[in-house]
């Protein structure tokens, strides 16, 4: 009898854990009230220095929230926002924002030629890898590899992010891949590719 009770208890615990692990977009929408001031009500941030979360892979959103919480990714604005979140909150927020539709952006015309060259072919002379090798030809990324969707993202945010990777102010990328790429990029290249990605659809 005791063995049966233990088995049933373990099975129920596993079932409950499985249910809690799945994100609930409706609950995420309710929880996102504190996110709206910076990221907008649907994840399309009105300020270009803050990222659009709408349409981002849920796996990537989860990782970033956990990294902010653990300190693996440092940000003075985000740290107090994530502090009260539990794992289920993170799952719910990821489910909500990933289900939203991202507003498209437009690239500065004078940056498109260089930006596209870097995005699609990199810079062989300086060893800059092509962005599309990880983020795909359309910038939609690869959720299983935790490569984010970057198409349509604010250029100002992308530019600052690349500079943060270059300086190692941001260092939560797997195997320092982005740090290695950004370290070889000039300011002009960073600005151009950020503009190109902003207009990528």
Backbone as JSON Lines, residues from 0, in Angstrom:
{"i":0,"aa":"X","n":[0.83,-1.21,0.0],"ca":[0.0,0.0,0.0],"c":[0.86,1.26,0.0]}
{"i":1,"aa":"X","n":[1.91,1.24,0.86],"ca":[2.8,2.41,0.93],"c":[3.5,2.65,-0.38]}
{"i":2,"aa":"X","n":[3.94,1.58,-1.04],"ca":[4.62,1.71,-2.33],"c":[3.67,2.32,-3.37]}
{"i":3,"aa":"X","n":[2.41,1.87,-3.3],"ca":[1.41,2.4,-4.24],"c":[1.22,3.89,-4.01]}
{"i":4,"aa":"X","n":[1.13,4.31,-2.75],"ca":[0.95,5.73,-2.43],"c":[2.15,6.56,-2.89]}
{"i":5,"aa":"X","n":[3.34,6.02,-2.69],"ca":[4.55,6.73,-3.12],"c":[4.55,6.88,-4.64]}
{"i":6,"aa":"X","n":[4.21,5.82,-5.34],"ca":[4.17,5.86,-6.81],"c":[3.16,6.87,-7.32]}
{"i":7,"aa":"X","n":[1.96,6.87,-6.7],"ca":[0.92,7.81,-7.09],"c":[1.37,9.24,-6.8]}
{"i":8,"aa":"X","n":[1.99,9.46,-5.65],"ca":[2.46,10.8,-5.28],"c":[3.5,11.31,-6.26]}
{"i":9,"aa":"X","n":[4.43,10.45,-6.62],"ca":[5.47,10.85,-7.59],"c":[4.85,11.16,-8.94]}
{"i":10,"aa":"X","n":[3.92,10.32,-9.37],"ca":[3.26,10.54,-10.67],"c":[2.5,11.86,-10.68]}
{"i":11,"aa":"X","n":[1.77,12.13,-9.6],"ca":[1.02,13.39,-9.5],"c":[1.96,14.59,-9.47]}
{"i":12,"aa":"X","n":[3.05,14.47,-8.75],"ca":[4.02,15.58,-8.68],"c":[4.6,15.86,-10.05]}
{"i":13,"aa":"X","n":[4.92,14.8,-10.78],"ca":[5.46,14.97,-12.13],"c":[4.43,15.61,-13.05]}
{"i":14,"aa":"X","n":[3.18,15.2,-12.91],"ca":[2.12,15.77,-13.75],"c":[1.92,17.24,-13.46]}
{"i":15,"aa":"X","n":[1.9,17.6,-12.18],"ca":[1.73,19.0,-11.81],"c":[2.9,19.84,-12.3]}
{"i":16,"aa":"X","n":[4.11,19.31,-12.14],"ca":[5.3,20.02,-12.6],"c":[5.24,20.24,-14.1]}
{"i":17,"aa":"X","n":[4.78,19.22,-14.83],"ca":[4.66,19.34,-16.28],"c":[3.68,20.42,-16.68]}
{"i":18,"aa":"X","n":[2.54,20.49,-15.95],"ca":[1.54,21.51,-16.25],"c":[2.11,22.89,-15.97]}
{"i":19,"aa":"X","n":[2.81,23.05,-14.85],"ca":[3.36,24.35,-14.49],"c":[4.47,24.79,-15.43]}
{"i":20,"aa":"X","n":[5.14,23.84,-16.06],"ca":[6.25,24.19,-16.94],"c":[5.78,24.85,-18.23]}
{"i":21,"aa":"X","n":[4.51,24.58,-18.62],"ca":[4.0,25.16,-19.85],"c":[3.57,26.6,-19.6]}
{"i":22,"aa":"X","n":[3.87,27.47,-20.56],"ca":[3.51,28.87,-20.41],"c":[2.05,29.12,-20.73]}
{"i":23,"aa":"X","n":[1.42,30.01,-19.99],"ca":[0.03,30.41,-20.2],"c":[0.04,31.86,-20.68]}
{"i":24,"aa":"X","n":[-0.28,32.06,-21.96],"ca":[-0.2,33.4,-22.55],"c":[-1.16,34.38,-21.88]}
{"i":25,"aa":"X","n":[-2.34,33.91,-21.48],"ca":[-3.31,34.8,-20.82],"c":[-2.77,35.27,-19.47]}
{"i":26,"aa":"X","n":[-2.18,34.35,-18.72],"ca":[-1.58,34.73,-17.44],"c":[-0.38,35.64,-17.68]}
{"i":27,"aa":"X","n":[0.35,35.38,-18.76],"ca":[1.5,36.22,-19.11],"c":[1.08,37.63,-19.45]}
{"i":28,"aa":"X","n":[-0.06,37.76,-20.12],"ca":[-0.58,39.1,-20.44],"c":[-0.87,39.88,-19.17]}
{"i":29,"aa":"X","n":[-1.5,39.21,-18.2],"ca":[-1.78,39.87,-16.91],"c":[-0.5,40.29,-16.21]}
{"i":30,"aa":"X","n":[0.49,39.41,-16.24],"ca":[1.76,39.68,-15.56],"c":[2.56,40.76,-16.27]}
{"i":31,"aa":"X","n":[2.3,40.97,-17.56],"ca":[3.1,41.9,-18.37],"c":[2.79,43.37,-18.09]}
{"i":32,"aa":"X","n":[1.84,43.64,-17.19],"ca":[1.48,45.03,-16.88],"c":[2.72,45.84,-16.48]}
{"i":33,"aa":"X","n":[3.61,45.22,-15.72],"ca":[4.82,45.93,-15.29],"c":[5.84,46.07,-16.42]}
{"i":34,"aa":"X","n":[5.66,45.33,-17.49],"ca":[6.6,45.38,-18.62],"c":[6.21,46.47,-19.63]}
{"i":35,"aa":"X","n":[4.94,46.88,-19.58],"ca":[4.37,47.74,-20.63],"c":[5.06,49.09,-20.77]}
{"i":36,"aa":"X","n":[5.49,49.67,-19.66],"ca":[6.07,51.01,-19.72],"c":[7.26,51.07,-20.67]}
{"i":37,"aa":"X","n":[8.04,50.02,-20.69],"ca":[9.23,49.99,-21.57],"c":[8.99,49.21,-22.87]}
{"i":38,"aa":"X","n":[8.3,48.08,-22.76],"ca":[8.18,47.18,-23.92],"c":[6.85,47.29,-24.65]}
{"i":39,"aa":"X","n":[5.96,48.16,-24.19],"ca":[4.67,48.33,-24.85],"c":[3.68,47.26,-24.43]}
{"i":40,"aa":"X","n":[2.39,47.5,-24.62],"ca":[1.36,46.56,-24.17],"c":[1.38,45.23,-24.91]}
{"i":41,"aa":"X","n":[1.94,45.23,-26.12],"ca":[1.98,43.98,-26.88],"c":[3.41,43.56,-27.21]}
{"i":42,"aa":"X","n":[4.38,44.15,-26.52],"ca":[5.78,43.78,-26.76],"c":[6.47,44.56,-27.84]}
{"i":43,"aa":"X","n":[5.78,45.56,-28.41],"ca":[6.4,46.44,-29.41],"c":[6.8,47.74,-28.7]}
{"i":44,"aa":"X","n":[8.03,47.78,-28.24],"ca":[8.46,48.91,-27.41],"c":[8.41,50.23,-28.18]}
{"i":45,"aa":"X","n":[7.9,51.28,-27.56],"ca":[7.82,52.58,-28.22],"c":[9.16,53.31,-28.27]}
{"i":46,"aa":"X","n":[10.08,52.94,-27.39],"ca":[11.4,53.58,-27.33],"c":[12.43,52.67,-27.99]}
{"i":47,"aa":"X","n":[13.15,53.13,-29.01],"ca":[14.06,52.26,-29.75],"c":[15.27,51.76,-28.98]}
{"i":48,"aa":"X","n":[15.49,52.25,-27.77],"ca":[16.61,51.71,-26.99],"c":[16.21,50.46,-26.22]}
{"i":49,"aa":"X","n":[14.9,50.17,-26.16],"ca":[14.42,48.97,-25.49],"c":[13.92,47.98,-26.54]}
{"i":50,"aa":"X","n":[14.22,46.71,-26.38],"ca":[13.91,45.75,-27.45],"c":[12.42,45.45,-27.61]}
{"i":51,"aa":"X","n":[12.07,45.12,-28.84],"ca":[10.75,44.56,-29.11],"c":[10.79,43.11,-28.64]}
{"i":52,"aa":"X","n":[9.78,42.72,-27.88],"ca":[9.66,41.34,-27.43],"c":[8.62,40.57,-28.23]}
{"i":53,"aa":"X","n":[7.75,41.29,-28.92],"ca":[6.69,40.66,-29.7],"c":[7.27,39.75,-30.76]}
{"i":54,"aa":"X","n":[6.8,38.5,-30.79],"ca":[7.24,37.55,-31.8],"c":[8.58,36.92,-31.53]}
{"i":55,"aa":"X","n":[9.2,37.26,-30.4],"ca":[10.49,36.64,-30.06],"c":[10.25,35.2,-29.61]}
{"i":56,"aa":"X","n":[11.22,34.33,-29.83],"ca":[11.08,32.93,-29.41],"c":[10.92,32.85,-27.9]}
{"i":57,"aa":"X","n":[9.96,32.04,-27.46],"ca":[9.74,31.9,-26.02],"c":[10.97,31.36,-25.31]}
{"i":58,"aa":"X","n":[11.71,30.46,-25.97],"ca":[12.91,29.89,-25.35],"c":[13.96,30.97,-25.08]}
{"i":59,"aa":"X","n":[14.06,31.93,-26.0],"ca":[15.04,33.01,-25.83],"c":[14.59,33.98,-24.73]}
{"i":60,"aa":"X","n":[13.31,34.3,-24.71],"ca":[12.78,35.19,-23.66],"c":[13.02,34.56,-22.29]}
{"i":61,"aa":"X","n":[12.72,33.26,-22.18],"ca":[12.94,32.55,-20.9],"c":[14.4,32.67,-20.47]}
{"i":62,"aa":"X","n":[15.31,32.41,-21.39],"ca":[16.74,32.46,-21.05],"c":[17.15,33.85,-20.57]}
{"i":63,"aa":"X","n":[16.7,34.88,-21.28],"ca":[17.1,36.24,-20.9],"c":[16.54,36.62,-19.54]}
{"i":64,"aa":"X","n":[15.3,36.26,-19.26],"ca":[14.71,36.58,-17.96],"c":[15.46,35.86,-16.83]}
{"i":65,"aa":"X","n":[15.78,34.59,-17.06],"ca":[16.54,33.84,-16.06],"c":[17.94,34.43,-15.89]}
{"i":66,"aa":"X","n":[18.55,34.87,-17.01],"ca":[19.89,35.46,-16.92],"c":[19.87,36.8,-16.19]}
{"i":67,"aa":"X","n":[18.84,37.61,-16.42],"ca":[18.7,38.86,-15.67],"c":[18.56,38.55,-14.17]}
{"i":68,"aa":"X","n":[17.77,37.53,-13.88],"ca":[17.49,37.17,-12.48],"c":[18.75,36.65,-11.78]}
{"i":69,"aa":"X","n":[19.54,35.86,-12.49],"ca":[20.75,35.27,-11.89],"c":[21.94,36.23,-11.88]}
{"i":70,"aa":"X","n":[21.85,37.28,-12.71],"ca":[22.98,38.2,-12.84],"c":[23.91,37.85,-13.98]}
{"i":71,"aa":"X","n":[23.6,36.77,-14.71],"ca":[24.44,36.41,-15.86],"c":[24.36,37.48,-16.95]}
{"i":72,"aa":"X","n":[23.22,38.17,-17.02],"ca":[23.07,39.34,-17.88],"c":[22.74,40.52,-16.96]}
{"i":73,"aa":"X","n":[23.56,41.53,-17.02],"ca":[23.43,42.65,-16.09],"c":[22.71,43.83,-16.74]}
{"i":74,"aa":"X","n":[21.7,44.33,-16.03],"ca":[20.97,45.51,-16.49],"c":[20.26,46.11,-15.28]}
{"i":75,"aa":"X","n":[20.62,47.35,-14.98],"ca":[20.09,47.99,-13.78],"c":[18.58,48.19,-13.82]}
{"i":76,"aa":"X","n":[18.0,48.31,-15.03],"ca":[16.55,48.47,-15.13],"c":[15.83,47.13,-14.99]}
{"i":77,"aa":"X","n":[16.41,46.09,-15.59],"ca":[15.74,44.79,-15.6],"c":[15.88,44.03,-14.28]}
{"i":78,"aa":"X","n":[16.98,44.21,-13.59],"ca":[17.22,43.43,-12.36],"c":[16.07,43.54,-11.36]}
{"i":79,"aa":"X","n":[15.59,44.74,-11.03],"ca":[14.47,44.8,-10.08],"c":[13.14,44.3,-10.67]}
{"i":80,"aa":"X","n":[13.02,44.34,-11.99],"ca":[11.78,43.88,-12.63],"c":[11.65,42.35,-12.54]}
{"i":81,"aa":"X","n":[12.77,41.65,-12.69],"ca":[12.71,40.18,-12.69],"c":[12.81,39.58,-11.3]}
{"i":82,"aa":"X","n":[13.27,40.36,-10.33],"ca":[13.49,39.83,-8.98],"c":[12.28,39.09,-8.41]}
{"i":83,"aa":"X","n":[11.04,39.63,-8.55],"ca":[9.9,38.93,-7.95],"c":[9.33,37.8,-8.81]}
{"i":84,"aa":"X","n":[9.85,37.58,-10.01],"ca":[9.28,36.57,-10.9],"c":[9.67,35.16,-10.46]}
{"i":85,"aa":"X","n":[8.7,34.24,-10.47],"ca":[9.03,32.83,-10.26],"c":[9.1,32.15,-11.63]}
{"i":86,"aa":"X","n":[9.45,30.88,-11.64],"ca":[9.63,30.16,-12.91],"c":[8.36,30.16,-13.76]}
{"i":87,"aa":"X","n":[7.21,30.02,-13.1],"ca":[5.95,30.01,-13.86],"c":[5.67,31.37,-14.46]}
{"i":88,"aa":"X","n":[5.97,32.43,-13.74],"ca":[5.82,33.78,-14.29],"c":[6.65,33.94,-15.55]}
{"i":89,"aa":"X","n":[7.87,33.45,-15.5],"ca":[8.78,33.53,-16.66],"c":[8.19,32.78,-17.84]}
{"i":90,"aa":"X","n":[7.68,31.58,-17.58],"ca":[7.06,30.77,-18.65],"c":[5.86,31.51,-19.25]}
{"i":91,"aa":"X","n":[5.05,32.1,-18.39],"ca":[3.84,32.79,-18.86],"c":[4.19,34.04,-19.67]}
{"i":92,"aa":"X","n":[5.15,34.82,-19.21],"ca":[5.57,36.01,-19.95],"c":[6.15,35.62,-21.3]}
{"i":93,"aa":"X","n":[6.95,34.57,-21.32],"ca":[7.54,34.11,-22.58],"c":[6.45,33.67,-23.56]}
{"i":94,"aa":"X","n":[5.45,32.97,-23.04],"ca":[4.35,32.51,-23.9],"c":[3.57,33.7,-24.45]}
{"i":95,"aa":"X","n":[3.33,34.71,-23.61],"ca":[2.56,35.87,-24.06],"c":[3.31,36.66,-25.12]}
{"i":96,"aa":"X","n":[4.52,37.08,-24.82],"ca":[5.24,37.94,-25.77],"c":[5.56,37.21,-27.08]}
{"i":97,"aa":"X","n":[5.86,35.93,-27.0],"ca":[6.16,35.18,-28.24],"c":[4.93,35.05,-29.13]}
{"i":98,"aa":"X","n":[3.73,35.15,-28.53],"ca":[2.5,35.01,-29.31],"c":[2.04,36.32,-29.96]}
{"i":99,"aa":"X","n":[2.71,37.41,-29.65],"ca":[2.33,38.71,-30.2],"c":[2.97,38.95,-31.57]}
{"i":100,"aa":"X","n":[2.4,39.87,-32.33],"ca":[2.91,40.19,-33.68],"c":[3.81,41.41,-33.6]}
{"i":101,"aa":"X","n":[5.0,41.26,-34.13],"ca":[5.96,42.35,-34.1],"c":[5.64,43.4,-35.17]}
{"i":102,"aa":"X","n":[5.76,44.67,-34.8],"ca":[5.65,45.74,-35.79],"c":[6.93,45.78,-36.61]}
{"i":103,"aa":"X","n":[6.81,45.91,-37.91],"ca":[8.0,45.92,-38.77],"c":[8.7,47.26,-38.68]}
{"i":104,"aa":"X","n":[9.97,47.26,-39.08],"ca":[10.78,48.48,-39.07],"c":[11.24,48.83,-40.47]}
{"i":105,"aa":"X","n":[11.95,49.92,-40.6],"ca":[12.47,50.38,-41.88],"c":[13.96,50.7,-41.73]}
{"i":106,"aa":"X","n":[14.75,50.31,-42.7],"ca":[16.19,50.57,-42.66],"c":[16.5,51.92,-43.29]}
{"i":107,"aa":"X","n":[17.54,52.58,-42.77],"ca":[18.04,53.8,-43.39],"c":[18.66,53.43,-44.74]}
{"i":108,"aa":"X","n":[18.2,54.05,-45.81],"ca":[18.61,53.64,-47.16],"c":[20.11,53.7,-47.38]}
{"i":109,"aa":"X","n":[20.78,54.67,-46.76],"ca":[22.22,54.81,-46.98],"c":[23.04,53.74,-46.25]}
{"i":110,"aa":"X","n":[22.37,52.91,-45.43],"ca":[23.08,51.87,-44.68],"c":[22.81,50.46,-45.23]}
{"i":111,"aa":"X","n":[21.88,50.36,-46.15],"ca":[21.42,49.03,-46.59],"c":[22.51,48.23,-47.3]}
{"i":112,"aa":"X","n":[23.28,48.85,-48.17],"ca":[24.27,48.1,-48.95],"c":[25.31,47.45,-48.05]}
{"i":113,"aa":"X","n":[25.93,48.23,-47.18],"ca":[26.93,47.67,-46.27],"c":[26.27,46.72,-45.27]}
{"i":114,"aa":"X","n":[25.11,47.09,-44.75],"ca":[24.42,46.25,-43.79],"c":[24.07,44.89,-44.35]}
{"i":115,"aa":"X","n":[23.56,44.86,-45.57],"ca":[23.2,43.59,-46.2],"c":[24.44,42.74,-46.47]}
{"i":116,"aa":"X","n":[25.5,43.39,-46.9],"ca":[26.75,42.65,-47.16],"c":[27.23,41.95,-45.89]}
{"i":117,"aa":"X","n":[27.24,42.68,-44.79],"ca":[27.68,42.11,-43.52],"c":[26.73,41.02,-43.05]}
{"i":118,"aa":"X","n":[25.44,41.26,-43.18],"ca":[24.46,40.29,-42.71],"c":[24.57,38.99,-43.49]}
{"i":119,"aa":"X","n":[24.7,39.09,-44.8],"ca":[24.67,37.89,-45.65],"c":[26.03,37.25,-45.9]}
{"i":120,"aa":"X","n":[27.1,38.04,-45.86],"ca":[28.41,37.48,-46.19],"c":[29.49,37.77,-45.16]}
{"i":121,"aa":"X","n":[29.22,38.63,-44.21],"ca":[30.23,38.99,-43.22],"c":[31.31,39.87,-43.84]}
{"i":122,"aa":"X","n":[32.46,39.86,-43.22],"ca":[33.62,40.6,-43.73],"c":[34.82,39.68,-43.66]}
{"i":123,"aa":"X","n":[35.15,39.08,-44.79],"ca":[36.22,38.07,-44.82],"c":[37.57,38.65,-44.41]}
{"i":124,"aa":"X","n":[37.82,39.91,-44.75],"ca":[39.13,40.5,-44.46],"c":[39.36,40.7,-42.97]}
{"i":125,"aa":"X","n":[38.3,40.93,-42.21],"ca":[38.47,41.12,-40.77],"c":[37.97,39.93,-39.95]}
{"i":126,"aa":"X","n":[37.41,38.94,-40.64],"ca":[36.95,37.74,-39.95],"c":[35.58,37.84,-39.31]}
{"i":127,"aa":"X","n":[34.78,38.83,-39.73],"ca":[33.41,38.95,-39.21],"c":[32.53,37.93,-39.9]}
{"i":128,"aa":"X","n":[31.89,37.08,-39.11],"ca":[31.02,36.04,-39.66],"c":[29.7,36.65,-40.14]}
{"i":129,"aa":"X","n":[29.09,36.02,-41.13],"ca":[27.78,36.45,-41.62],"c":[26.73,36.23,-40.54]}
{"i":130,"aa":"X","n":[25.91,37.24,-40.31],"ca":[24.85,37.15,-39.29],"c":[23.86,36.03,-39.61]}
{"i":131,"aa":"X","n":[23.6,35.86,-40.92],"ca":[22.57,34.9,-41.3],"c":[22.98,33.45,-41.04]}
{"i":132,"aa":"X","n":[24.26,33.22,-40.77],"ca":[24.7,31.87,-40.46],"c":[23.99,31.33,-39.22]}
{"i":133,"aa":"X","n":[23.71,32.2,-38.26],"ca":[23.0,31.78,-37.04],"c":[21.56,32.28,-37.0]}
{"i":134,"aa":"X","n":[21.33,33.49,-37.52],"ca":[20.01,34.1,-37.4],"c":[19.12,33.86,-38.61]}
{"i":135,"aa":"X","n":[19.65,33.19,-39.63],"ca":[18.86,32.83,-40.8],"c":[18.76,33.94,-41.81]}
{"i":136,"aa":"X","n":[18.45,33.61,-43.07],"ca":[18.39,34.61,-44.13],"c":[17.33,35.69,-43.88]}
{"i":137,"aa":"X","n":[16.27,35.37,-43.14],"ca":[15.22,36.33,-42.86],"c":[15.28,36.89,-41.44]}
{"i":138,"aa":"X","n":[16.33,36.5,-40.69],"ca":[16.5,37.02,-39.34],"c":[15.57,36.43,-38.3]}
{"i":139,"aa":"X","n":[14.98,35.26,-38.59],"ca":[14.03,34.68,-37.64],"c":[14.71,33.84,-36.57]}
{"i":140,"aa":"X","n":[16.01,33.62,-36.67],"ca":[16.75,32.91,-35.64],"c":[16.5,31.41,-35.62]}
{"i":141,"aa":"X","n":[16.9,30.8,-34.51],"ca":[16.76,29.35,-34.34],"c":[16.44,29.1,-32.86]}
{"i":142,"aa":"X","n":[15.16,28.87,-32.54],"ca":[14.78,28.75,-31.13],"c":[15.45,27.6,-30.39]}
{"i":143,"aa":"X","n":[15.68,26.48,-31.07],"ca":[16.29,25.34,-30.37],"c":[17.74,25.61,-30.0]}
{"i":144,"aa":"X","n":[18.41,26.47,-30.77],"ca":[19.8,26.84,-30.47],"c":[19.87,28.13,-29.64]}
{"i":145,"aa":"X","n":[18.71,28.69,-29.28],"ca":[18.62,29.95,-28.54],"c":[19.2,31.13,-29.31]}
{"i":146,"aa":"X","n":[19.16,31.04,-30.65],"ca":[19.53,32.19,-31.48],"c":[18.26,33.0,-31.69]}
{"i":147,"aa":"X","n":[18.23,34.24,-31.23],"ca":[16.98,35.01,-31.25],"c":[16.55,35.46,-32.64]}
{"i":148,"aa":"X","n":[15.28,35.76,-32.73],"ca":[14.77,36.49,-33.89],"c":[15.31,37.91,-33.76]}
{"i":149,"aa":"X","n":[15.92,38.42,-34.84],"ca":[16.42,39.79,-34.81],"c":[15.77,40.66,-35.88]}
{"i":150,"aa":"X","n":[15.12,40.07,-36.86],"ca":[14.49,40.86,-37.92],"c":[13.48,41.82,-37.33]}
{"i":151,"aa":"X","n":[13.49,43.07,-37.83],"ca":[12.54,44.08,-37.38],"c":[12.86,44.71,-36.05]}
{"i":152,"aa":"X","n":[13.93,44.27,-35.4],"ca":[14.3,44.82,-34.09],"c":[14.78,46.26,-34.24]}
{"i":153,"aa":"X","n":[14.61,47.06,-33.21],"ca":[15.06,48.45,-33.24],"c":[16.57,48.53,-33.51]}
{"i":154,"aa":"X","n":[16.96,49.36,-34.45],"ca":[18.38,49.52,-34.78],"c":[19.17,50.06,-33.59]}
{"i":155,"aa":"X","n":[18.6,51.0,-32.85],"ca":[19.31,51.58,-31.7],"c":[19.62,50.51,-30.66]}
{"i":156,"aa":"X","n":[18.65,49.63,-30.42],"ca":[18.87,48.55,-29.45],"c":[19.92,47.58,-29.97]}
{"i":157,"aa":"X","n":[19.83,47.2,-31.25],"ca":[20.8,46.28,-31.83],"c":[22.21,46.86,-31.78]}
{"i":158,"aa":"X","n":[22.33,48.14,-32.11],"ca":[23.63,48.79,-32.11],"c":[24.25,48.77,-30.71]}
{"i":159,"aa":"X","n":[23.46,49.11,-29.72],"ca":[23.98,49.1,-28.34],"c":[24.33,47.69,-27.89]}
{"i":160,"aa":"X","n":[23.5,46.71,-28.28],"ca":[23.75,45.33,-27.91],"c":[25.06,44.83,-28.5]}
{"i":161,"aa":"X","n":[25.3,45.12,-29.78],"ca":[26.55,44.7,-30.41],"c":[27.76,45.36,-29.74]}
{"i":162,"aa":"X","n":[27.62,46.62,-29.39],"ca":[28.72,47.32,-28.7],"c":[28.93,46.73,-27.3]}
{"i":163,"aa":"X","n":[27.85,46.33,-26.64],"ca":[27.98,45.69,-25.33],"c":[28.66,44.34,-25.43]}
{"i":164,"aa":"X","n":[28.35,43.58,-26.46],"ca":[29.05,42.32,-26.68],"c":[30.53,42.59,-26.99]}
{"i":165,"aa":"X","n":[30.78,43.6,-27.78],"ca":[32.17,43.93,-28.16],"c":[33.01,44.29,-26.95]}
{"i":166,"aa":"X","n":[32.43,45.02,-26.02],"ca":[33.17,45.44,-24.82],"c":[33.1,44.41,-23.69]}
{"i":167,"aa":"X","n":[32.32,43.35,-23.92],"ca":[32.06,42.31,-22.9],"c":[31.22,42.84,-21.74]}
{"i":168,"aa":"X","n":[30.56,43.98,-21.91],"ca":[29.59,44.44,-20.92],"c":[28.42,43.47,-20.87]}
{"i":169,"aa":"X","n":[28.14,42.83,-22.01],"ca":[27.18,41.73,-22.04],"c":[27.95,40.47,-22.4]}
{"i":170,"aa":"X","n":[27.77,39.45,-21.58],"ca":[28.56,38.23,-21.77],"c":[27.76,36.97,-21.5]}
{"i":171,"aa":"X","n":[26.46,36.99,-21.8],"ca":[25.64,35.81,-21.55],"c":[25.35,35.02,-22.83]}
{"i":172,"aa":"X","n":[26.21,35.21,-23.83],"ca":[26.08,34.47,-25.09],"c":[26.82,33.14,-24.98]}
{"i":173,"aa":"X","n":[26.27,32.11,-25.58],"ca":[26.87,30.77,-25.52],"c":[28.25,30.78,-26.17]}
{"i":174,"aa":"X","n":[29.23,30.26,-25.45],"ca":[30.61,30.15,-25.95],"c":[31.18,31.47,-26.44]}
{"i":175,"aa":"X","n":[30.67,32.58,-25.93],"ca":[31.14,33.93,-26.3],"c":[31.08,34.15,-27.81]}
{"i":176,"aa":"X","n":[30.1,33.53,-28.46],"ca":[30.0,33.64,-29.92],"c":[29.77,35.07,-30.37]}
{"i":177,"aa":"X","n":[28.82,35.76,-29.76],"ca":[28.53,37.13,-30.18],"c":[29.65,38.08,-29.78]}
{"i":178,"aa":"X","n":[30.29,37.82,-28.67],"ca":[31.43,38.65,-28.28],"c":[32.54,38.54,-29.32]}
{"i":179,"aa":"X","n":[32.77,37.33,-29.81],"ca":[33.8,37.12,-30.82],"c":[33.5,37.82,-32.12]}
{"i":180,"aa":"X","n":[32.23,37.79,-32.53],"ca":[31.84,38.45,-33.78],"c":[31.93,39.97,-33.62]}
{"i":181,"aa":"X","n":[31.33,40.49,-32.57],"ca":[31.28,41.95,-32.38],"c":[32.66,42.55,-32.16]}
{"i":182,"aa":"X","n":[33.57,41.78,-31.58],"ca":[34.92,42.29,-31.32],"c":[35.65,42.68,-32.6]}
{"i":183,"aa":"X","n":[35.23,42.12,-33.72],"ca":[35.89,42.39,-35.0],"c":[35.18,43.45,-35.82]}
{"i":184,"aa":"X","n":[34.1,44.0,-35.28],"ca":[33.29,44.96,-36.04],"c":[33.63,46.39,-35.69]}
{"i":185,"aa":"X","n":[33.63,47.25,-36.7],"ca":[33.82,48.69,-36.47],"c":[32.49,49.31,-36.1]}
{"i":186,"aa":"X","n":[32.54,50.54,-35.6],"ca":[31.31,51.26,-35.3],"c":[30.43,51.41,-36.53]}
{"i":187,"aa":"X","n":[31.07,51.7,-37.68],"ca":[30.33,51.89,-38.93],"c":[29.64,50.59,-39.35]}
{"i":188,"aa":"X","n":[30.32,49.46,-39.18],"ca":[29.72,48.17,-39.53],"c":[28.56,47.85,-38.6]}
{"i":189,"aa":"X","n":[28.73,48.11,-37.33],"ca":[27.66,47.86,-36.36],"c":[26.42,48.69,-36.69]}
{"i":190,"aa":"X","n":[26.63,49.96,-36.99],"ca":[25.5,50.85,-37.32],"c":[24.79,50.39,-38.58]}
{"i":191,"aa":"X","n":[25.56,49.98,-39.58],"ca":[24.97,49.57,-40.87],"c":[24.17,48.28,-40.73]}
{"i":192,"aa":"X","n":[24.74,47.29,-40.05],"ca":[24.03,46.01,-39.95],"c":[22.81,46.15,-39.04]}
{"i":193,"aa":"X","n":[22.88,47.02,-38.04],"ca":[21.72,47.25,-37.18],"c":[20.57,47.87,-37.98]}
{"i":194,"aa":"X","n":[20.9,48.8,-38.85],"ca":[19.87,49.42,-39.7],"c":[19.29,48.39,-40.65]}
{"i":195,"aa":"X","n":[20.13,47.58,-41.26],"ca":[19.65,46.57,-42.2],"c":[18.69,45.59,-41.51]}
{"i":196,"aa":"X","n":[19.08,45.13,-40.32],"ca":[18.24,44.18,-39.58],"c":[16.9,44.81,-39.19]}
{"i":197,"aa":"X","n":[16.91,46.09,-38.83],"ca":[15.68,46.79,-38.48],"c":[14.65,46.72,-39.61]}
{"i":198,"aa":"X","n":[15.13,46.76,-40.85],"ca":[14.22,46.71,-41.99],"c":[14.01,45.32,-42.55]}
{"i":199,"aa":"X","n":[14.66,44.33,-41.97],"ca":[14.56,42.95,-42.47],"c":[13.22,42.34,-42.13]}
{"i":200,"aa":"X","n":[12.6,41.7,-43.14],"ca":[11.29,41.05,-42.91],"c":[11.35,39.62,-43.4]}
